[in-house]
Amino acid sequence: MSPRLRALLVLIAALAFGLSPLFTPDFRGYDPSQFPALVGRPAILPAGYAFSIWGLIYLWLVVHAGYGLWKRAEDPAWDATRLPLVLSLAVGAIWLAVAVRSPLWASLLIVAMLAGALLALKATRDAPDRWLLAAPIALYAGWLTAANGVSWGVLLSGYGLLDDRIAAYVMLLVVLNLALYVLSRLTRAPEYGLALIWALVAIIVADGWAVPTVSGLAVVGIVLVAIYTLRAQAKAG
């Protein structure tokens, strides 16, 4: 497969991903009726406004893909990101359709999306074209890191496997450990950390004093992610 064909596949996958909400316009998160034990609002769930970040992600990925095909089709640095990114975006294009039917399968698929995004992100570590290559992939991967925590946290509490707050603690710790590893080993792009901070702030907004321990852990997470993001930027010079 030629680099130009891979670049074209990224553009097709990005367009399919960006247009997917048009085919599932009523999705507002997992339906509580899909779970046998979900009571009330999950503590891990961010405030609704946080999901507006998807609009920026969709747009930036399409611009990334279009520019990559137009100006960087044969560039090895760009080409190194394409196969994992195509796989991630292709799964993302069907994610909403799966999520309205099966939270379990949706949670498994979002892990696959994140894996592809992180592999693509790793390939951008020392690449040029920061704003059109590293930044959109970093934002996408950062939000997917948070989204995995939300999806699995809701699943664990919804099926009664863990108490709601315990599920929130567990998944926040998982997300933070993964995020700090990514920021220290895989990327210097601050957009990854900013996406995590955006999600953590929205959890605090949603929970507030009603669930102070979850909000407190989210505050600790914001501080740690900010420190690691600044360190990554310092190393990048």
Residue frames as a rotation matrix with the C-alpha (Angstrom) as fourth column:
MET 1
0.578 0.816 0.000 0.00
0.816 -0.578 0.000 0.00
0.000 0.000 -1.000 0.00
SER 2
-0.217 -0.688 0.693 1.46
0.652 -0.631 -0.421 3.35
0.727 0.360 0.585 -1.01
PRO 3
-0.776 -0.118 -0.620 1.81
0.580 -0.521 -0.626 6.25
-0.249 -0.846 0.472 1.45
ARG 4
-0.879 0.476 -0.040 -0.62
-0.449 -0.794 0.409 8.29
0.163 0.378 0.912 -0.65
LEU 5
-0.201 0.830 -0.520 -3.25
-0.013 0.529 0.849 5.57
0.979 0.177 -0.096 -0.38
ARG 6
-0.324 0.038 -0.945 -2.75
0.904 0.307 -0.297 5.43
0.279 -0.951 -0.134 3.39
ALA 7
-0.960 -0.033 -0.277 -3.15
0.118 -0.947 -0.298 9.20
-0.252 -0.319 0.914 3.50
LEU 8
-0.591 0.797 -0.122 -6.41
-0.490 -0.235 0.839 8.89
0.641 0.556 0.530 1.56
LEU 9
-0.128 0.533 -0.836 -7.65
0.503 0.762 0.408 6.23
0.855 -0.368 -0.365 3.98
VAL 10
-0.713 -0.153 -0.684 -6.97
0.687 -0.348 -0.638 8.55
-0.140 -0.925 0.353 6.91
LEU 11
-0.914 0.393 -0.098 -9.07
-0.405 -0.898 0.172 11.25
-0.020 0.197 0.980 5.25
ILE 12
-0.305 0.838 -0.453 -11.92
-0.242 0.392 0.887 8.83
0.921 0.380 0.083 4.53
ALA 13
-0.222 0.172 -0.960 -11.83
0.792 0.606 -0.074 7.47
0.569 -0.777 -0.270 8.09
ALA 14
-0.890 -0.143 -0.433 -11.69
0.390 -0.731 -0.560 10.98
-0.236 -0.667 0.707 9.59
LEU 15
-0.739 0.672 -0.054 -14.68
-0.581 -0.594 0.556 12.09
0.341 0.442 0.829 7.53
ALA 16
-0.125 0.693 -0.710 -16.64
0.117 0.721 0.683 8.97
0.985 0.002 -0.171 8.47
PHE 17
-0.467 -0.145 -0.872 -15.78
0.857 0.167 -0.487 9.52
0.216 -0.975 0.047 12.13
GLY 18
-0.975 0.020 -0.222 -16.72
0.047 -0.955 -0.292 13.20
-0.217 -0.295 0.930 12.02
LEU 19
-0.565 0.803 -0.190 -20.03
-0.644 -0.286 0.709 12.52
0.515 0.523 0.679 10.28
SER 20
-0.707 0.252 -0.661 -21.03
0.348 0.937 -0.015 9.57
0.615 -0.241 -0.750 12.51
PRO 21
-0.842 0.433 -0.321 -22.99
0.223 -0.264 -0.939 11.74
-0.491 -0.862 0.126 15.01
LEU 22
-0.609 0.639 -0.470 -25.37
-0.789 -0.551 0.273 12.70
-0.085 0.537 0.839 12.19
PHE 23
-0.318 0.458 -0.830 -26.53
-0.356 0.754 0.552 9.08
0.879 0.471 -0.077 12.04
THR 24
-0.134 0.307 -0.942 -27.01
0.844 0.534 0.054 8.76
0.520 -0.788 -0.331 15.81
PRO 25
-0.363 -0.082 0.928 -28.23
0.017 -0.997 -0.081 12.25
0.931 -0.014 0.364 16.74
ASP 26
0.567 0.733 0.375 -30.11
-0.377 -0.174 0.910 11.23
0.732 -0.657 0.178 19.89
PHE 27
0.268 -0.513 -0.815 -27.16
0.686 0.696 -0.213 9.67
0.677 -0.502 0.538 21.74
ARG 28
0.471 -0.079 0.878 -26.71
-0.494 -0.848 0.189 11.37
0.730 -0.523 -0.439 25.14
GLY 29
-0.511 -0.662 0.548 -24.60
-0.853 0.307 -0.423 8.75
0.112 -0.683 -0.721 26.85
TYR 30
-0.881 0.144 -0.450 -25.45
0.123 0.989 0.076 5.26
0.457 0.011 -0.890 27.99
ASP 31
0.013 0.968 0.250 -29.11
-0.522 -0.207 0.828 4.74
0.853 -0.141 0.503 28.84
PRO 32
-0.504 -0.209 0.838 -29.54
-0.862 0.174 -0.475 3.78
-0.047 -0.962 -0.268 32.54
SER 33
0.538 0.796 0.276 -32.07
-0.756 0.601 -0.261 1.15
-0.373 -0.068 0.925 31.44
GLN 34
0.493 -0.442 -0.749 -29.19
-0.481 0.579 -0.658 -0.74
0.725 0.685 0.072 29.80
PHE 35
-0.612 -0.790 -0.023 -27.77
-0.344 0.292 -0.893 -1.57
0.712 -0.539 -0.450 33.25
PRO 36
0.082 0.682 -0.727 -29.23
0.465 0.619 0.633 -3.77
0.881 -0.390 -0.267 35.99
ALA 37
0.203 -0.076 -0.976 -27.76
0.979 0.026 0.202 -1.80
0.010 -0.997 0.080 38.91
LEU 38
-0.720 -0.516 0.464 -27.21
0.541 -0.836 -0.091 1.78
0.435 0.185 0.881 37.77
VAL 39
0.345 0.796 -0.498 -28.86
0.938 -0.291 0.185 4.16
0.002 -0.531 -0.847 40.21
GLY 40
0.735 -0.005 -0.678 -28.69
0.178 -0.963 0.200 7.91
-0.654 -0.268 -0.708 39.67
ARG 41
0.888 -0.440 -0.137 -25.89
-0.353 -0.458 -0.816 9.77
0.296 0.773 -0.562 37.94
PRO 42
0.634 -0.707 -0.313 -22.49
0.729 0.682 -0.064 7.99
0.259 -0.187 0.948 37.91
ALA 43
0.749 -0.376 -0.545 -19.82
0.177 -0.679 0.713 9.90
-0.638 -0.631 -0.442 39.86
ILE 44
-0.266 -0.918 0.295 -17.25
0.549 0.107 0.829 9.37
-0.793 0.382 0.475 37.07
LEU 45
0.164 0.430 0.888 -19.44
0.986 -0.103 -0.132 11.14
0.035 0.897 -0.441 34.50
PRO 46
-0.849 -0.490 -0.200 -18.27
0.493 -0.869 0.037 14.67
-0.192 -0.067 0.979 33.55
ALA 47
-0.125 0.771 -0.625 -20.68
-0.024 -0.632 -0.775 17.57
-0.992 -0.082 0.097 33.16
GLY 48
0.496 0.483 0.721 -22.44
0.589 0.422 -0.689 17.48
-0.638 0.767 -0.075 29.81
TYR 49
0.881 -0.136 -0.453 -20.68
-0.352 -0.829 -0.435 20.51
-0.316 0.543 -0.778 28.37
ALA 50
0.022 -0.980 0.197 -17.36
-0.486 0.162 0.859 18.61
-0.874 -0.115 -0.472 28.37
PHE 51
-0.003 0.007 1.000 -18.46
0.562 0.827 -0.004 16.45
-0.827 0.562 -0.006 25.45
SER 52
0.914 0.301 -0.272 -18.51
-0.007 -0.658 -0.753 19.52
-0.406 0.690 -0.599 23.20
ILE 53
0.039 -0.984 -0.174 -14.77
-0.577 -0.164 0.801 18.91
-0.816 0.069 -0.574 22.78
TRP 54
-0.051 -0.013 0.999 -15.71
0.542 0.840 0.038 16.29
-0.839 0.543 -0.036 20.20
GLY 55
0.903 0.421 0.080 -16.58
0.302 -0.494 -0.816 19.07
-0.304 0.761 -0.573 17.75
LEU 56
0.546 -0.788 -0.284 -13.02
-0.774 -0.605 0.189 20.41
-0.320 0.116 -0.940 17.91
ILE 57
-0.230 -0.652 0.722 -11.58
-0.279 0.755 0.593 16.90
-0.932 -0.065 -0.356 17.68
TYR 58
0.387 0.450 0.805 -13.63
0.620 0.519 -0.589 15.99
-0.682 0.727 -0.078 14.61
LEU 59
0.992 0.056 -0.113 -12.74
-0.034 -0.743 -0.669 19.23
-0.121 0.667 -0.735 12.83
TRP 60
0.351 -0.935 -0.052 -9.04
-0.825 -0.335 0.456 19.14
-0.444 -0.117 -0.889 13.67
LEU 61
-0.176 -0.395 0.902 -8.68
0.020 0.914 0.405 15.50
-0.984 0.089 -0.153 12.59
VAL 62
0.652 0.450 0.611 -10.36
0.618 0.152 -0.771 16.23
-0.440 0.880 -0.179 9.25
VAL 63
0.890 -0.404 -0.211 -8.06
-0.453 -0.835 -0.312 19.23
-0.050 0.373 -0.926 8.68
HIS 64
0.041 -0.891 0.453 -5.09
-0.631 0.328 0.703 17.03
-0.775 -0.315 -0.548 9.68
ALA 65
0.032 0.025 0.999 -6.13
0.421 0.906 -0.036 14.32
-0.906 0.422 0.018 7.24
GLY 66
0.899 0.359 0.251 -6.82
0.379 -0.351 -0.856 16.74
-0.219 0.865 -0.452 4.39
TYR 67
0.668 -0.722 -0.177 -3.50
-0.727 -0.685 0.047 18.53
-0.155 0.097 -0.983 4.81
GLY 68
-0.022 -0.697 0.716 -1.71
-0.389 0.666 0.636 15.19
-0.921 -0.264 -0.286 5.15
LEU 69
0.327 0.214 0.920 -3.06
0.672 0.632 -0.386 14.00
-0.664 0.745 0.063 1.82
TRP 70
0.976 0.165 0.141 -2.53
0.217 -0.692 -0.689 17.35
-0.016 0.703 -0.711 0.09
LYS 71
0.663 -0.727 0.180 0.94
-0.650 -0.678 -0.345 18.31
0.373 0.111 -0.921 1.36
ARG 72
-0.152 -0.757 0.636 2.42
-0.966 0.251 0.068 15.41
-0.211 -0.604 -0.769 3.31
ALA 73
0.796 0.575 -0.187 1.34
-0.604 0.772 -0.198 12.26
0.031 0.271 0.962 1.46
GLU 74
0.615 -0.630 -0.474 4.91
0.141 0.679 -0.720 11.00
0.776 0.376 0.506 1.05
ASP 75
0.032 -0.615 0.788 6.31
-0.777 -0.511 -0.368 12.32
0.629 -0.601 -0.494 4.34
PRO 76
-0.345 -0.218 -0.913 7.65
0.177 0.940 -0.291 9.40
0.922 -0.263 -0.286 6.47
ALA 77
-0.998 -0.040 0.057 6.85
-0.045 -0.246 -0.968 11.21
0.053 -0.968 0.244 9.74
TRP 78
-0.302 0.953 -0.026 3.22
-0.939 -0.302 -0.164 11.55
-0.165 -0.025 0.986 8.75
ASP 79
0.044 0.326 -0.944 3.04
-0.633 0.740 0.226 8.10
0.773 0.588 0.239 7.23
ALA 80
-0.815 -0.445 -0.372 4.18
-0.006 0.648 -0.761 6.50
0.580 -0.618 -0.531 10.51
THR 81
-0.808 0.541 0.235 0.93
-0.414 -0.237 -0.879 7.62
-0.420 -0.807 0.415 12.16
ARG 82
-0.473 0.714 -0.516 -1.49
-0.862 -0.255 0.438 6.51
0.181 0.652 0.737 9.47
LEU 83
-0.452 0.340 -0.825 -2.23
-0.048 0.914 0.403 2.82
0.891 0.222 -0.396 9.95
PRO 84
-0.733 0.227 -0.641 -2.94
0.678 0.315 -0.664 2.99
0.052 -0.922 -0.385 13.71
LEU 85
-0.799 0.452 -0.395 -4.89
-0.271 -0.859 -0.435 6.21
-0.536 -0.241 0.809 13.19
VAL 86
-0.534 0.617 -0.578 -7.01
-0.668 0.112 0.736 4.70
0.518 0.779 0.352 10.40
LEU 87
-0.537 0.309 -0.785 -7.85
0.418 0.906 0.071 1.73
0.733 -0.291 -0.615 12.64
SER 88
-0.802 0.207 -0.560 -8.78
0.494 -0.298 -0.817 4.01
-0.336 -0.932 0.137 15.54
LEU 89
-0.718 0.523 -0.460 -10.94
-0.573 -0.818 -0.036 6.30
-0.395 0.238 0.887 13.42
ALA 90
-0.575 0.508 -0.641 -12.64
-0.398 0.511 0.762 3.41
0.715 0.694 -0.092 11.62
VAL 91
-0.575 0.364 -0.733 -13.67
0.737 0.620 -0.270 1.94
0.356 -0.695 -0.624 14.96
GLY 92
-0.807 0.224 -0.546 -14.75
0.203 -0.763 -0.614 5.42
-0.554 -0.606 0.570 16.07
ALA 93
-0.806 0.494 -0.325 -17.00
-0.554 -0.438 0.707 5.74
0.207 0.751 0.627 13.03
ILE 94
-0.207 0.753 -0.624 -19.17
0.016 0.640 0.768 2.84
0.978 0.149 -0.145 14.28
TRP 95
-0.906 -0.284 -0.315 -18.82
0.275 0.173 -0.946 3.55
0.323 -0.943 -0.079 18.00
LEU 96
-0.723 0.670 0.169 -22.03
-0.666 -0.612 -0.427 5.55
-0.183 -0.421 0.889 18.47
ALA 97
0.037 0.758 -0.651 -24.10
-0.788 0.423 0.447 2.93
0.614 0.497 0.613 16.65
VAL 98
-0.279 -0.212 -0.937 -22.69
0.284 0.913 -0.292 0.26
0.917 -0.347 -0.194 18.98
ALA 99
-0.972 -0.227 0.059 -23.02
0.021 -0.336 -0.941 2.39
0.234 -0.914 0.332 22.13
VAL 100
-0.375 0.904 0.205 -26.79
-0.918 -0.393 0.057 2.76
0.132 -0.167 0.977 21.80
ARG 101
0.454 0.548 -0.703 -27.07
-0.512 0.806 0.298 -1.04
0.729 0.225 0.646 21.75
SER 102
0.737 -0.256 -0.625 -24.34
0.527 0.797 0.294 -2.39
0.423 -0.547 0.723 24.02
PRO 103
0.827 -0.452 0.334 -22.31
-0.554 -0.756 0.348 -0.44
0.095 -0.473 -0.876 26.60
LEU 104
0.552 -0.646 0.527 -20.03
0.008 0.636 0.771 -3.47
-0.834 -0.422 0.357 27.05
TRP 105
0.362 -0.407 0.839 -19.08
0.913 0.337 -0.231 -3.65
-0.189 0.849 0.493 23.38
ALA 106
0.821 -0.046 0.570 -18.79
0.164 -0.936 -0.311 0.12
0.548 0.349 -0.761 23.24
SER 107
0.793 -0.549 0.263 -16.34
-0.485 -0.309 0.818 0.01
-0.368 -0.776 -0.511 26.17
LEU 108
0.340 -0.674 0.656 -14.26
0.476 0.725 0.498 -2.64
-0.811 0.143 0.567 24.43
LEU 109
0.507 -0.101 0.856 -14.24
0.834 -0.193 -0.517 -0.65
0.217 0.976 -0.014 21.20
ILE 110
0.933 -0.157 0.324 -13.13
-0.187 -0.980 0.066 2.53
0.307 -0.122 -0.944 22.94
VAL 111
0.525 -0.804 0.279 -10.10
-0.093 0.272 0.958 0.63
-0.846 -0.529 0.068 24.25
ALA 112
0.180 -0.422 0.889 -9.24
0.894 0.447 0.031 -0.26
-0.411 0.789 0.458 20.64
MET 113
0.782 0.146 0.606 -9.71
0.434 -0.826 -0.360 3.37
0.448 0.545 -0.709 19.62
LEU 114
0.878 -0.464 0.114 -7.35
-0.410 -0.609 0.678 4.51
-0.245 -0.643 -0.726 22.36
ALA 115
0.353 -0.782 0.514 -4.73
0.347 0.620 0.704 1.90
-0.869 -0.070 0.490 21.49
GLY 116
0.302 -0.193 0.934 -4.62
0.951 -0.012 -0.310 3.08
0.071 0.981 0.180 17.88
ALA 117
0.884 0.085 0.460 -4.55
0.104 -0.994 -0.016 6.73
0.456 0.062 -0.888 18.92
LEU 118
0.767 -0.633 0.107 -1.64
-0.290 -0.193 0.937 6.17
-0.572 -0.750 -0.332 21.33
LEU 119
0.191 -0.697 0.691 0.37
0.728 0.573 0.377 4.30
-0.658 0.432 0.617 18.71
ALA 120
0.451 0.029 0.892 -0.20
0.759 -0.538 -0.366 7.17
0.469 0.842 -0.265 16.29
LEU 121
0.977 -0.053 0.209 0.67
-0.151 -0.861 0.486 9.68
0.154 -0.506 -0.849 19.02
LYS 122
0.552 -0.821 0.148 3.95
0.228 0.319 0.920 7.93
-0.802 -0.474 0.363 19.81
ALA 123
0.137 -0.491 0.860 4.98
0.976 0.215 -0.033 8.30
-0.169 0.844 0.509 16.17
THR 124
0.656 0.169 0.735 4.59
0.416 -0.894 -0.166 12.10
0.629 0.415 -0.657 16.42
ARG 125
0.692 -0.305 -0.654 6.99
0.648 -0.135 0.749 12.51
-0.317 -0.943 0.104 19.36
ASP 126
-0.196 -0.854 -0.481 9.84
0.320 -0.519 0.792 14.04
-0.927 0.001 0.376 17.33
ALA 127
-0.136 0.220 0.966 7.91
0.987 0.114 0.113 14.85
-0.086 0.969 -0.233 14.16
PRO 128
-0.985 -0.158 -0.067 7.57
0.146 -0.977 0.152 18.31
-0.090 0.140 0.986 12.59
ASP 129
-0.544 0.821 0.172 4.24
-0.128 -0.283 0.950 20.04
0.829 0.495 0.259 11.75
ARG 130
-0.984 0.061 -0.170 3.21
0.180 0.249 -0.952 20.22
-0.016 -0.966 -0.256 15.40
TRP 131
-0.600 0.790 -0.128 -0.11
-0.555 -0.526 -0.644 22.00
-0.576 -0.316 0.754 14.89
LEU 132
0.170 0.704 -0.689 -1.34
-0.984 0.165 -0.073 19.77
0.063 0.690 0.721 12.06
LEU 133
-0.096 -0.242 -0.965 0.25
-0.276 0.938 -0.208 16.45
0.956 0.246 -0.157 13.03
ALA 134
-0.798 -0.332 -0.503 0.97
0.321 0.472 -0.821 16.06
0.510 -0.817 -0.270 16.74
ALA 135
-0.893 0.381 0.242 -1.65
-0.442 -0.633 -0.635 18.43
-0.089 -0.674 0.734 18.20
PRO 136
-0.007 0.979 -0.203 -4.87
-0.946 0.060 0.320 16.93
0.325 0.194 0.925 16.77
ILE 137
0.076 -0.011 -0.997 -3.75
-0.008 1.000 -0.012 13.37
0.997 0.009 0.076 17.49
ALA 138
-0.868 -0.450 -0.210 -2.71
0.218 0.034 -0.975 14.37
0.446 -0.892 0.069 21.03
LEU 139
-0.625 0.712 0.320 -6.06
-0.780 -0.552 -0.295 16.01
-0.033 -0.434 0.900 21.73
TYR 140
0.243 0.708 -0.663 -7.88
-0.718 0.591 0.368 12.96
0.653 0.387 0.651 20.37
ALA 141
-0.169 -0.393 -0.904 -5.78
0.243 0.872 -0.425 10.53
0.955 -0.292 -0.052 22.39
GLY 142
-0.961 -0.212 0.178 -6.10
-0.095 -0.353 -0.931 12.60
0.261 -0.911 0.319 25.56
TRP 143
-0.270 0.938 0.216 -9.87
-0.962 -0.270 -0.031 12.75
0.029 -0.217 0.976 25.37
LEU 144
0.321 0.362 -0.875 -10.04
-0.424 0.881 0.209 9.02
0.847 0.304 0.436 24.59
THR 145
-0.682 -0.594 -0.426 -7.96
0.173 0.435 -0.883 8.34
0.710 -0.677 -0.194 27.70
ALA 146
-0.841 0.438 0.317 -10.55
-0.509 -0.444 -0.737 10.17
-0.182 -0.782 0.596 29.78
ALA 147
0.014 0.921 -0.389 -13.44
-0.967 0.111 0.228 8.62
0.253 0.373 0.893 27.87
ASN 148
-0.211 -0.157 -0.965 -12.15
-0.077 0.987 -0.143 5.12
0.974 0.044 -0.220 28.64
GLY 149
-0.977 -0.180 -0.118 -12.24
0.108 0.063 -0.992 5.91
0.186 -0.982 -0.043 32.33
VAL 150
-0.519 0.852 0.059 -15.79
-0.812 -0.471 -0.345 7.22
-0.266 -0.227 0.937 32.07
SER 151
0.064 0.586 -0.808 -17.04
-0.793 0.522 0.315 4.31
0.606 0.620 0.498 29.98
TRP 152
-0.314 -0.253 -0.915 -15.55
0.172 0.933 -0.317 1.60
0.934 -0.257 -0.250 32.19
GLY 153
-0.992 -0.002 0.123 -16.48
-0.118 -0.283 -0.952 3.42
0.036 -0.959 0.281 35.38
VAL 154
-0.226 0.973 -0.045 -20.12
-0.972 -0.229 -0.056 3.56
-0.064 0.031 0.997 34.32
LEU 155
0.099 0.229 -0.968 -19.95
-0.494 0.856 0.152 -0.09
0.864 0.463 0.198 33.27
LEU 156
-0.719 -0.476 -0.507 -18.46
0.167 0.589 -0.791 -1.28
0.675 -0.653 -0.343 36.58
SER 157
-0.891 0.436 0.124 -21.07
-0.288 -0.332 -0.898 0.52
-0.350 -0.836 0.422 38.66
GLY 158
-0.225 0.862 -0.454 -23.92
-0.972 -0.166 0.165 -0.13
0.067 0.479 0.875 36.22
TYR 159
0.116 0.219 -0.969 -23.46
-0.316 0.933 0.173 -3.88
0.942 0.286 0.177 36.44
GLY 160
0.855 0.324 0.404 -23.01
-0.448 0.069 0.892 -3.78
0.261 -0.943 0.204 40.20
LEU 161
0.499 -0.747 -0.439 -19.40
0.516 0.663 -0.543 -4.95
0.696 0.045 0.716 40.08
LEU 162
-0.668 -0.652 -0.359 -18.25
0.698 -0.382 -0.606 -1.99
0.258 -0.656 0.710 42.19
ASP 163
0.234 0.644 -0.728 -19.95
0.773 -0.578 -0.263 0.69
-0.590 -0.501 -0.633 44.23
ASP 164
0.811 0.185 0.555 -20.36
0.544 -0.586 -0.601 3.83
0.213 0.789 -0.576 42.17
ARG 165
0.854 -0.513 0.088 -17.78
-0.515 -0.809 0.284 5.87
-0.074 -0.288 -0.955 44.09
ILE 166
0.246 -0.781 0.574 -15.31
-0.092 0.570 0.816 3.00
-0.965 -0.254 0.069 44.23
ALA 167
0.415 -0.036 0.909 -15.67
0.846 0.382 -0.371 2.57
-0.334 0.923 0.188 40.47
ALA 168
0.951 -0.054 0.306 -14.95
0.078 -0.911 -0.406 6.30
0.300 0.410 -0.861 40.05
TYR 169
0.599 -0.780 0.181 -11.83
-0.575 -0.262 0.775 6.09
-0.557 -0.568 -0.606 42.27
VAL 170
0.209 -0.525 0.825 -10.52
0.343 0.830 0.440 3.03
-0.916 0.191 0.354 40.45
MET 171
0.503 0.035 0.864 -11.00
0.863 0.038 -0.504 4.42
-0.050 0.999 -0.011 36.97
LEU 172
0.965 -0.230 0.126 -9.61
-0.223 -0.973 -0.066 7.85
0.138 0.036 -0.990 37.87
LEU 173
0.391 -0.865 0.315 -6.48
-0.439 0.125 0.890 6.15
-0.809 -0.486 -0.331 39.19
VAL 174
0.205 -0.266 0.942 -6.20
0.693 0.719 0.052 4.01
-0.692 0.642 0.332 36.05
VAL 175
0.801 0.179 0.572 -6.64
0.562 -0.556 -0.612 7.05
0.208 0.812 -0.546 33.81
LEU 176
0.879 -0.475 0.051 -4.14
-0.464 -0.822 0.330 9.15
-0.115 -0.314 -0.942 35.75
ASN 177
0.232 -0.824 0.516 -1.48
-0.082 0.512 0.855 6.46
-0.969 -0.241 0.051 35.76
LEU 178
0.269 -0.084 0.960 -1.88
0.892 0.397 -0.215 5.94
-0.363 0.914 0.181 32.03
ALA 179
0.930 0.151 0.336 -1.86
0.286 -0.871 -0.400 9.69
0.232 0.468 -0.853 31.37
LEU 180
0.698 -0.716 0.014 1.31
-0.527 -0.501 0.686 10.28
-0.484 -0.486 -0.727 33.36
TYR 181
0.075 -0.652 0.755 3.02
0.374 0.720 0.585 7.42
-0.924 0.238 0.298 31.53
VAL 182
0.502 0.187 0.845 2.00
0.864 -0.072 -0.498 8.85
-0.032 0.980 -0.197 28.16
LEU 183
0.982 -0.078 0.172 3.18
-0.066 -0.995 -0.077 12.34
0.177 0.064 -0.982 29.10
SER 184
0.487 -0.852 0.190 6.52
-0.536 -0.120 0.835 11.05
-0.689 -0.509 -0.516 30.34
ARG 185
-0.254 -0.638 0.727 7.24
0.096 0.731 0.676 8.50
-0.962 0.242 -0.124 27.61
LEU 186
-0.083 0.327 0.941 5.14
0.876 0.475 -0.087 8.95
-0.476 0.817 -0.326 24.47
THR 187
0.317 0.339 0.886 4.47
0.796 -0.603 -0.054 12.62
0.516 0.722 -0.461 23.77
ARG 188
-0.720 -0.480 -0.501 5.52
0.659 -0.700 -0.276 16.18
-0.218 -0.529 0.820 24.41
ALA 189
-0.591 0.567 0.574 2.30
0.233 -0.562 0.794 17.63
0.773 0.603 0.200 22.96
PRO 190
-0.977 0.182 0.115 0.45
-0.174 -0.351 -0.920 19.62
-0.127 -0.918 0.375 25.65
GLU 191
-0.318 0.920 -0.230 -2.91
-0.845 -0.164 0.510 18.98
0.431 0.357 0.829 23.96
TYR 192
-0.255 0.193 -0.947 -2.89
0.206 0.968 0.142 15.48
0.945 -0.158 -0.287 25.46
GLY 193
-0.783 -0.111 -0.612 -2.70
0.615 -0.002 -0.788 16.85
0.086 -0.994 0.069 28.99
LEU 194
-0.882 0.470 -0.044 -5.14
-0.463 -0.879 -0.118 19.67
-0.094 -0.084 0.992 28.26
ALA 195
-0.235 0.815 -0.529 -7.78
-0.461 0.386 0.799 17.16
0.855 0.432 0.285 27.12
LEU 196
-0.319 0.054 -0.946 -7.37
0.662 0.727 -0.181 15.27
0.678 -0.684 -0.268 30.41
ILE 197
-0.936 -0.064 -0.345 -7.60
0.304 -0.638 -0.708 18.47
-0.175 -0.768 0.617 32.45
TRP 198
-0.657 0.750 -0.075 -10.75
-0.652 -0.516 0.555 19.46
0.378 0.414 0.828 30.54
ALA 199
-0.040 0.646 -0.762 -12.36
0.011 0.763 0.646 16.14
0.999 0.018 -0.037 31.50
LEU 200
-0.480 -0.213 -0.851 -11.24
0.787 0.325 -0.525 16.29
0.388 -0.921 0.012 35.14
VAL 201
-0.984 0.180 -0.008 -12.56
-0.165 -0.916 -0.367 19.83
-0.073 -0.360 0.930 35.58
ALA 202
-0.352 0.907 -0.230 -15.91
-0.663 -0.068 0.746 18.69
0.661 0.415 0.625 34.16
ILE 203
-0.148 0.254 -0.956 -16.03
0.503 0.851 0.148 15.84
0.851 -0.459 -0.253 36.71
ILE 204
-0.834 -0.191 -0.517 -15.52
0.548 -0.398 -0.736 18.38
-0.065 -0.897 0.437 39.50
VAL 205
-0.814 0.581 0.004 -18.26
-0.561 -0.788 0.254 20.60
0.151 0.205 0.967 38.02
ALA 206
-0.140 0.798 -0.586 -20.62
-0.313 0.526 0.791 17.61
0.939 0.294 0.176 37.89
ASP 207
0.004 0.094 -0.996 -19.86
0.677 0.732 0.072 16.20
0.736 -0.674 -0.061 41.35
GLY 208
0.074 -0.028 0.997 -18.90
-0.357 -0.934 0.001 19.28
0.931 -0.356 -0.079 43.37
TRP 209
-0.584 -0.253 0.772 -19.52
-0.797 -0.006 -0.604 18.94
0.157 -0.968 -0.198 47.10
ALA 210
0.543 0.839 0.048 -22.04
-0.837 0.536 0.111 16.16
0.067 -0.100 0.993 46.51
VAL 211
0.925 -0.363 -0.115 -19.19
0.361 0.932 -0.038 13.69
0.121 -0.006 0.993 45.94
PRO 212
0.821 -0.571 0.014 -16.21
-0.558 -0.796 0.235 15.50
-0.123 -0.200 -0.972 47.52
THR 213
0.244 -0.783 0.573 -13.84
-0.132 0.558 0.819 12.53
-0.961 -0.275 0.033 47.51
VAL 214
0.334 -0.080 0.939 -14.19
0.874 0.400 -0.277 12.04
-0.353 0.913 0.203 43.75
SER 215
0.936 0.024 0.352 -13.86
0.170 -0.905 -0.390 15.79
0.310 0.424 -0.851 43.18
GLY 216
0.692 -0.711 0.128 -10.78
-0.506 -0.350 0.788 15.83
-0.515 -0.610 -0.602 45.41
LEU 217
0.124 -0.635 0.762 -9.13
0.411 0.732 0.544 13.03
-0.903 0.246 0.351 43.48
ALA 218
0.593 0.148 0.792 -9.90
0.802 -0.191 -0.565 14.88
0.068 0.970 -0.232 40.25
VAL 219
0.956 -0.288 0.062 -8.17
-0.293 -0.947 0.131 17.99
0.021 -0.144 -0.989 41.67
VAL 220
0.291 -0.881 0.373 -5.08
-0.249 0.307 0.919 15.93
-0.924 -0.360 -0.130 42.48
GLY 221
0.226 -0.142 0.964 -5.22
0.789 0.606 -0.096 14.56
-0.571 0.782 0.249 38.94
ILE 222
0.922 0.146 0.359 -5.37
0.337 -0.759 -0.557 18.07
0.192 0.634 -0.749 37.46
VAL 223
0.713 -0.701 0.021 -2.27
-0.579 -0.572 0.581 19.11
-0.396 -0.426 -0.813 39.41
LEU 224
0.075 -0.719 0.691 -0.30
0.053 0.695 0.717 15.99
-0.996 -0.017 0.090 38.40
VAL 225
0.409 0.131 0.903 -1.30
0.864 0.264 -0.430 16.17
-0.295 0.956 -0.006 34.74
ALA 226
0.993 -0.047 0.108 -0.41
-0.013 -0.954 -0.301 19.87
0.117 0.298 -0.947 34.63
ILE 227
0.451 -0.882 0.135 3.03
-0.534 -0.145 0.833 19.20
-0.715 -0.448 -0.536 36.16
TYR 228
-0.049 -0.474 0.879 3.79
0.417 0.790 0.449 16.37
-0.908 0.388 0.159 33.73
THR 229
0.696 0.345 0.630 2.54
0.713 -0.230 -0.662 18.42
-0.084 0.910 -0.407 30.79
LEU 230
0.916 -0.397 -0.060 4.83
-0.394 -0.917 0.060 21.31
-0.078 -0.031 -0.996 31.73
ARG 231
0.171 -0.884 0.434 7.74
-0.306 0.371 0.877 18.93
-0.936 -0.283 -0.207 32.16
ALA 232
0.222 -0.026 0.975 7.12
0.766 0.623 -0.158 17.45
-0.603 0.782 0.158 28.73
GLN 233
0.934 0.161 0.319 7.08
0.327 -0.745 -0.581 20.95
0.144 0.647 -0.749 27.24
ALA 234
0.668 -0.744 -0.024 10.34
-0.574 -0.536 0.619 21.83
-0.474 -0.400 -0.785 29.02
LYS 235
0.008 -0.668 0.744 12.03
0.167 0.734 0.658 18.74
-0.986 0.119 0.117 27.56
ALA 236
0.500 0.257 0.827 10.80
0.832 0.123 -0.541 19.70
-0.241 0.959 -0.152 24.11
GLY 237
-0.583 -0.794 -0.173 12.61
0.740 -0.606 0.291 23.00
-0.336 0.042 0.941 24.52
